[in-house]
Amino acid sequence: MRTGYLSSLVFALLTSLSISAYAAPAPKAETSAKTAAQEIAPKPQAVQVDLNKADASTLQRDLVGVGEAKAQEIVAYRDMNGPFAVVDELLEVKGIGKAILDKNRERLVVN
């Protein structure tokens, strides 16, 4: 009888230890630590594209949402109507809508 009682106590003790080990919260990883390279590296500068000087390949490469056809439309519009007076005039180009203009507004300049 003592052996059964002692075995039950050991089993209960081991079970409670294993449950508490699984229930313990995991150690938190430090998420806000930056590496030295991240702190030293300069922030990339936004590319400035002059609508009146850029060729089609530059427009295609540097503007978001502008592919080959839209870049050629921009250049064709500029050739037909003269230089852009303001960035918002880009909305007059076929295929360029408000969404594309808003995505690229900080990249565009008119000189």
C-alpha angles and dihedrals in degrees: 000000000000091000092054092047092048092047091052092052093049091048092050092048094050092045093052091048093051092047092051091049091055093043095051113109116255116249112263117247115225105250101172097059112114124205119241090249091056093051095047100040113096119237112258114256119237113251113246114217119194107215091206097052107030120103124221095266092052092049091048093048100043104036126077115237095009115119131177096285095049092045090053090048090054092051092045091050090050091049092049100041104027128243122340113260096197135008091246089065086076086081088073091066115099110254096019114110136175093271094057091044092051092049091053103032095107091050096051127087133170118213 
